[in-house]
Amino acid sequence: MESWRYKAVDQRGRTVRGRIEALNPADLEVRLGRGGLDLISHGQVRAAHSLFADRGIRTVELITLCFHLEQLIRAGVPIVEALADLRDTVDHRRLRQVTAAMVESIEGGKNLSQAMSDFPGVFDSVFVSLVRAGEQSGRLPEVMRKIMENLKWQDEQAAYTRKLLLYPAIVASVVTGALLFLMLQVVPQLVSFLGNMGEALPLQTRALIATSGFLAAHWLWLLLLVLGLLAAVPLTLKFRPEAAHHFDSWKLRLPLVGPVLRKIIITRICSVFAIMYTSGITVLECLRTGEEVAGNLAIRRALREAGRRIADGGGISASFAATGLFPPLVIRMLRVGENTGALDEALDNVTYFFTRDVRDSVIRLQTLIMPVLTVVLGLVVLWIMSAVLGPVYDLFTRIEI
């Protein structure tokens, strides 16, 4: 439960202030009413741990909620009874609290979307907008099914994104650790051996000794520099929007990784756009929601520009093409959907093609990254070995038998 600060009036007309635990504002009013108090105003007390309380619900629990509501509402069960049944059967404690609060809110006069909007950490704006559209159009079961399918798809896309970014980071860290070990531990021992030979050292050997000596003498400062950059970059991106925009644009232009990230973002936008458009939400509202789910400032600015052009009377495909950030396949499919009146089907096709392409691209990148990093490590080891064994071999060739 959440902690609420309230101002109320008792039966004698006296003002009462205090703090009480309640699930939501409707539950707060009920609890005060039981004590003979009429609520005047209230405010939620945000404890440090409560800022993260709503985040304890995973995607799989939301999928369970959508499936449960879709099945029961389609069977004609009232929403309050469907939520009450979920409240009484679900094992997840936080989801049980949320559904209990939603039941009380709906019994207090709210509809489902309004009850969900009380928990922005659980149900984001896209979720609430879709539910509201389903209520207004009378197609709530269909909307819940589409939301469930979209949540499953988002979970898969998140897994692909983690594979795309996490795997190269882990392998690169291992290679970097191996190189540092060679430079800081192995090479200094070999340097002492080479120094006792009394011979002129070749260029690659002198370069190896200089590199190893620099790292050994300044490794602490280099570590602090790296940590400083890791701290400074996020702060810069947070407080300088233009720098964040340039950084997001740069990510989309990265070789190999950039095109895959672009397709992941566009697939996410098209999927949400198709669901909202099918549910009866306007194109401009779909674009505004697409900005929220993009997660990239460059794509977000392009969507805002496309929405501005559409609001001024431009076509959907022409407005997207004018931004220069969307691939030709997206533009062609939008043009076809715009001309045939089946824009949702066109967006579903884009989602299908790009989802398959992203999956194949991630597999290809994973297959390519390991050999590339192995070659890099092999070249560095070859450099070290040639720099060490070269002088030894020259010494042996000058020994007279």
KENUPA-491346 format. One record per residue (C-alpha): z, y, x. Coordinates in Angstrom, 1 decimal, decimal comma. Layout:
BEGIN
Z / Y / X
...
END
This chain:
BEGIN
0,0 / 0,0 / 0,0
-0,5 / 3,6 / 0,9
2,2 / 6,3 / 1,1
1,7 / 9,3 / -1,2
3,4 / 12,7 / -1,3
3,7 / 13,9 / -4,9
4,8 / 16,9 / -7,0
5,9 / 16,0 / -10,6
7,9 / 17,3 / -13,5
10,7 / 15,3 / -15,2
11,5 / 15,2 / -18,9
13,7 / 18,3 / -18,6
10,9 / 20,4 / -17,1
12,3 / 20,4 / -13,6
9,9 / 20,1 / -10,6
10,4 / 17,0 / -8,5
8,9 / 16,4 / -5,1
9,0 / 13,2 / -3,1
7,2 / 10,3 / -1,4
6,3 / 6,9 / -2,9
4,2 / 3,8 / -2,1
1,2 / 3,2 / -4,3
-2,2 / 1,5 / -4,2
-4,2 / 4,6 / -5,4
-3,8 / 7,8 / -7,4
-3,9 / 5,8 / -10,7
-1,2 / 3,5 / -9,5
0,8 / 6,5 / -8,4
0,7 / 8,1 / -11,8
1,7 / 4,8 / -13,5
4,7 / 4,3 / -11,1
5,9 / 7,9 / -11,7
5,5 / 7,5 / -15,4
7,8 / 4,5 / -15,4
10,4 / 6,8 / -13,9
9,9 / 9,5 / -16,6
7,9 / 11,8 / -14,3
4,6 / 13,5 / -15,1
2,3 / 13,9 / -12,0
1,2 / 17,4 / -11,2
-0,4 / 17,0 / -7,7
-0,4 / 14,5 / -4,9
-1,6 / 13,9 / -1,4
-1,9 / 10,8 / 0,8
0,3 / 10,5 / 3,8
-1,8 / 9,2 / 6,7
0,3 / 7,2 / 9,1
-1,2 / 6,3 / 12,4
-1,8 / 2,7 / 11,4
-3,2 / 3,6 / 8,0
-6,2 / 5,2 / 9,5
-7,5 / 1,8 / 10,4
-6,1 / -0,1 / 7,4
-9,4 / -0,3 / 5,4
-11,3 / -1,6 / 8,4
-9,5 / -4,9 / 8,1
-12,1 / -6,2 / 5,6
-15,0 / -8,0 / 7,3
-18,5 / -8,3 / 6,0
-18,0 / -11,9 / 5,0
-15,2 / -10,7 / 2,5
-17,5 / -8,1 / 1,1
-20,2 / -10,7 / 0,6
-17,7 / -12,9 / -1,2
-16,7 / -9,9 / -3,5
-20,4 / -9,2 / -4,3
-21,2 / -12,8 / -5,1
-18,1 / -13,2 / -7,3
-18,9 / -10,0 / -9,3
-22,6 / -10,8 / -9,6
-21,9 / -14,3 / -11,0
-19,2 / -13,3 / -13,4
-20,8 / -10,1 / -14,7
-24,1 / -12,0 / -15,2
-22,1 / -14,6 / -17,2
-20,8 / -11,8 / -19,5
-17,3 / -11,5 / -18,1
-15,9 / -8,0 / -18,2
-15,6 / -6,2 / -14,9
-11,8 / -5,9 / -15,1
-11,4 / -9,6 / -15,7
-13,8 / -10,4 / -12,9
-11,9 / -8,3 / -10,5
-8,6 / -9,7 / -11,7
-9,9 / -13,2 / -11,2
-10,9 / -12,3 / -7,6
-7,5 / -10,6 / -7,0
-5,7 / -13,8 / -8,1
-7,9 / -16,2 / -6,0
-8,8 / -14,4 / -2,8
-6,8 / -15,3 / 0,3
-7,6 / -12,1 / 2,3
-4,5 / -9,9 / 1,9
-6,2 / -6,5 / 2,3
-9,1 / -7,5 / -0,1
-6,5 / -8,6 / -2,6
-4,8 / -5,2 / -2,4
-8,1 / -3,4 / -2,8
-9,1 / -5,4 / -5,8
-5,7 / -5,0 / -7,4
-6,0 / -1,2 / -7,0
-9,5 / -1,3 / -8,4
-8,3 / -3,2 / -11,5
-5,6 / -0,5 / -12,1
-8,2 / 2,3 / -11,6
-10,6 / 0,8 / -14,1
-7,8 / 0,2 / -16,6
-6,9 / 3,9 / -16,1
-10,4 / 5,0 / -17,2
-12,6 / 4,9 / -14,1
-15,8 / 2,8 / -13,8
-16,5 / 0,4 / -10,9
-18,3 / 2,9 / -8,6
-15,5 / 5,4 / -9,0
-12,9 / 2,8 / -8,3
-14,8 / 1,7 / -5,2
-15,1 / 5,3 / -4,0
-11,3 / 5,4 / -3,6
-11,7 / 3,2 / -0,5
-14,4 / 4,8 / 1,7
-13,3 / 2,6 / 4,6
-14,2 / -0,5 / 2,7
-17,2 / 0,6 / 0,5
-19,4 / 3,1 / 2,2
-21,5 / 5,8 / 0,5
-24,5 / 3,5 / 0,3
-22,5 / 0,7 / -1,4
-21,0 / 3,1 / -3,9
-24,4 / 4,8 / -4,7
-26,0 / 1,4 / -5,3
-23,2 / 0,3 / -7,7
-23,4 / 3,6 / -9,5
-27,2 / 3,2 / -9,9
-26,6 / -0,3 / -11,2
-24,1 / 0,9 / -13,8
-26,5 / 3,7 / -15,0
-29,5 / 1,4 / -15,2
-27,6 / -1,6 / -16,8
-28,7 / -3,8 / -13,9
-25,4 / -4,2 / -12,1
-25,7 / -8,0 / -11,5
-29,1 / -7,5 / -9,8
-27,8 / -4,7 / -7,7
-24,7 / -6,7 / -6,6
-27,1 / -9,6 / -5,6
-29,2 / -7,2 / -3,6
-26,1 / -5,7 / -1,9
-25,0 / -9,2 / -1,0
-28,4 / -10,1 / 0,5
-28,4 / -6,8 / 2,4
-24,9 / -7,4 / 3,8
-26,0 / -10,8 / 5,0
-29,1 / -9,2 / 6,6
-26,9 / -6,5 / 8,2
-24,7 / -9,2 / 9,7
-27,7 / -10,9 / 11,3
-29,1 / -7,6 / 12,6
-25,7 / -6,7 / 14,1
-25,8 / -10,1 / 15,9
-29,3 / -9,4 / 17,3
-28,1 / -6,0 / 18,5
-25,1 / -7,4 / 20,2
-27,3 / -10,0 / 21,9
-29,8 / -7,3 / 23,0
-27,1 / -5,1 / 24,6
-24,2 / -7,4 / 25,5
-26,1 / -10,1 / 27,3
-27,8 / -7,8 / 29,9
-24,6 / -5,9 / 30,4
-22,7 / -9,1 / 31,2
-25,4 / -10,4 / 33,6
-25,7 / -7,1 / 35,3
-22,0 / -6,9 / 35,8
-21,9 / -10,4 / 37,4
-24,8 / -9,5 / 39,7
-23,1 / -6,1 / 40,6
-19,8 / -8,0 / 41,3
-21,6 / -10,5 / 43,6
-23,3 / -7,7 / 45,5
-20,1 / -5,8 / 46,0
-18,4 / -8,9 / 47,2
-21,1 / -9,5 / 49,8
-21,0 / -5,9 / 51,0
-17,2 / -5,5 / 51,1
-16,1 / -8,9 / 52,3
-19,0 / -10,9 / 53,9
-21,0 / -8,2 / 55,7
-18,0 / -6,6 / 57,6
-17,2 / -10,0 / 59,1
-20,8 / -10,5 / 60,2
-20,8 / -6,9 / 61,6
-18,0 / -7,7 / 64,0
-20,0 / -10,8 / 65,2
-23,2 / -8,7 / 65,7
-21,2 / -6,0 / 67,6
-20,1 / -8,6 / 70,2
-23,7 / -9,6 / 70,9
-24,3 / -6,4 / 72,9
-27,9 / -6,2 / 71,7
-29,9 / -3,4 / 70,1
-29,9 / -3,9 / 66,4
-33,0 / -3,7 / 64,3
-33,5 / -1,1 / 61,5
-32,6 / -3,4 / 58,6
-29,4 / -4,5 / 60,3
-28,3 / -0,9 / 61,0
-29,1 / 0,0 / 57,3
-27,0 / -2,9 / 56,2
-24,1 / -1,9 / 58,4
-24,3 / 1,7 / 57,2
-24,4 / 0,7 / 53,5
-21,4 / -1,7 / 53,9
-19,4 / 0,9 / 55,8
-20,1 / 3,6 / 53,2
-19,0 / 1,3 / 50,4
-15,9 / 0,2 / 52,3
-14,9 / 3,7 / 53,1
-15,6 / 5,3 / 49,7
-15,2 / 2,6 / 47,1
-12,3 / 4,3 / 45,5
-14,1 / 7,6 / 45,0
-17,2 / 5,8 / 43,8
-15,0 / 3,9 / 41,2
-13,4 / 7,1 / 40,1
-16,9 / 8,7 / 39,8
-18,1 / 5,9 / 37,6
-15,1 / 6,0 / 35,4
-15,4 / 9,8 / 35,2
-19,0 / 9,5 / 34,0
-18,1 / 6,8 / 31,5
-15,5 / 9,3 / 30,1
-17,7 / 12,4 / 30,3
-20,8 / 11,1 / 28,7
-19,2 / 10,2 / 25,3
-17,4 / 13,5 / 25,2
-20,6 / 15,4 / 26,0
-22,5 / 13,5 / 23,3
-19,7 / 14,2 / 20,8
-19,4 / 18,0 / 21,3
-23,0 / 18,8 / 22,2
-25,3 / 17,7 / 19,4
-28,5 / 18,7 / 21,2
-27,5 / 16,5 / 24,2
-26,7 / 13,6 / 21,8
-30,2 / 14,1 / 20,2
-31,9 / 13,9 / 23,6
-29,8 / 10,9 / 24,6
-30,8 / 9,0 / 21,4
-34,5 / 10,0 / 22,0
-34,2 / 8,7 / 25,5
-32,9 / 5,3 / 24,2
-35,9 / 4,9 / 22,0
-38,2 / 5,5 / 25,0
-36,5 / 2,9 / 27,3
-38,9 / 0,2 / 28,5
-38,5 / -3,2 / 26,8
-35,2 / -2,3 / 25,0
-36,4 / 1,0 / 23,4
-39,0 / -0,5 / 21,1
-36,6 / -3,2 / 19,9
-33,9 / -0,7 / 19,1
-36,4 / 1,4 / 17,2
-37,5 / -1,6 / 15,1
-33,8 / -2,5 / 14,4
-33,1 / 1,0 / 13,1
-36,3 / 1,3 / 11,1
-35,7 / -2,2 / 9,6
-32,2 / -1,1 / 8,5
-33,5 / 2,1 / 6,9
-36,3 / 0,3 / 5,1
-34,0 / -2,3 / 3,8
-31,5 / 0,2 / 2,3
-34,4 / 2,4 / 1,1
-36,0 / -0,5 / -0,8
-32,7 / -1,6 / -2,5
-31,9 / 2,0 / -3,6
-35,4 / 2,7 / -4,8
-35,5 / -0,5 / -6,8
-32,1 / 0,5 / -8,3
-33,6 / 3,7 / -9,7
-32,4 / 6,2 / -7,0
-34,9 / 9,0 / -6,2
-36,9 / 9,0 / -2,9
-35,1 / 12,1 / -1,6
-31,7 / 10,5 / -2,3
-32,9 / 7,3 / -0,5
-33,9 / 9,4 / 2,5
-30,5 / 11,1 / 2,6
-28,8 / 7,8 / 2,6
-31,2 / 6,5 / 5,2
-30,0 / 9,3 / 7,5
-26,5 / 8,0 / 7,2
-27,4 / 4,4 / 8,1
-29,8 / 5,3 / 10,9
-27,2 / 5,6 / 13,6
-29,7 / 7,5 / 15,8
-30,0 / 11,3 / 15,8
-33,7 / 11,4 / 16,6
-34,5 / 9,1 / 13,7
-32,1 / 11,0 / 11,5
-33,8 / 14,3 / 12,3
-37,2 / 12,7 / 11,6
-36,0 / 11,4 / 8,2
-34,7 / 14,9 / 7,4
-38,0 / 16,4 / 8,3
-39,9 / 13,8 / 6,2
-37,6 / 14,6 / 3,2
-38,2 / 18,3 / 3,6
-42,0 / 17,7 / 3,6
-41,7 / 15,5 / 0,5
-39,6 / 18,0 / -1,3
-42,3 / 20,6 / -0,6
-44,9 / 18,3 / -2,3
-46,2 / 16,2 / 0,5
-47,0 / 12,5 / 0,3
-44,5 / 10,0 / 1,5
-46,7 / 8,3 / 4,1
-48,1 / 11,6 / 5,3
-44,6 / 13,1 / 5,7
-43,4 / 10,1 / 7,7
-46,6 / 10,2 / 9,9
-46,0 / 13,8 / 10,7
-42,7 / 13,1 / 12,4
-44,4 / 11,0 / 15,1
-41,4 / 8,6 / 15,3
-42,5 / 5,8 / 13,0
-44,9 / 3,0 / 14,0
-48,4 / 2,7 / 12,5
-47,3 / -0,4 / 10,6
-44,7 / 1,5 / 8,7
-47,1 / 4,3 / 7,8
-49,8 / 1,9 / 6,6
-47,3 / 0,0 / 4,4
-45,9 / 3,2 / 3,0
-49,5 / 4,4 / 2,2
-50,3 / 1,1 / 0,4
-47,0 / 1,2 / -1,6
-47,6 / 4,8 / -2,5
-51,1 / 4,2 / -3,7
-50,2 / 1,0 / -5,7
-46,9 / 2,2 / -7,0
-45,1 / -0,7 / -5,3
-43,2 / 1,2 / -2,7
-40,2 / -1,2 / -2,8
-42,4 / -4,2 / -2,1
-44,1 / -2,3 / 0,8
-40,7 / -1,6 / 2,3
-39,6 / -5,2 / 1,9
-42,7 / -6,2 / 3,8
-41,8 / -3,9 / 6,6
-38,3 / -5,3 / 6,7
-39,6 / -8,8 / 6,8
-42,2 / -8,2 / 9,6
-39,8 / -6,2 / 11,8
-36,9 / -8,6 / 11,3
-39,1 / -11,4 / 12,6
-40,4 / -9,2 / 15,4
-36,9 / -8,2 / 16,4
-35,7 / -11,8 / 16,5
-38,7 / -12,8 / 18,7
-38,3 / -9,7 / 21,0
-34,6 / -10,5 / 21,6
-35,4 / -14,0 / 22,6
-38,2 / -12,8 / 24,9
-35,8 / -10,2 / 26,5
-33,1 / -12,8 / 27,1
-35,7 / -15,1 / 28,7
-37,0 / -12,3 / 30,9
-33,7 / -10,7 / 32,0
-32,2 / -13,7 / 33,8
-35,2 / -14,2 / 36,1
-35,4 / -10,5 / 36,9
-31,8 / -10,2 / 37,8
-32,0 / -13,5 / 39,8
-34,9 / -12,0 / 41,8
-32,9 / -8,8 / 42,4
-30,0 / -10,7 / 43,7
-32,2 / -12,9 / 45,7
-33,9 / -9,9 / 47,4
-30,5 / -8,4 / 48,3
-29,3 / -11,7 / 49,7
-32,6 / -12,0 / 51,7
-32,1 / -8,5 / 53,1
-28,6 / -9,4 / 54,2
-29,6 / -12,7 / 55,7
-32,6 / -11,2 / 57,6
-30,4 / -8,3 / 58,8
-27,8 / -10,8 / 60,2
-30,0 / -13,7 / 61,4
-32,7 / -11,5 / 62,8
-30,7 / -10,3 / 65,8
-29,2 / -13,8 / 66,3
-32,7 / -15,3 / 66,4
-33,9 / -12,6 / 68,9
-30,9 / -13,5 / 71,1
-31,7 / -17,2 / 71,1
-35,4 / -16,6 / 71,9
-34,3 / -14,7 / 75,1
-32,0 / -17,4 / 76,3
-33,6 / -19,1 / 79,3
-33,2 / -22,9 / 79,5
END
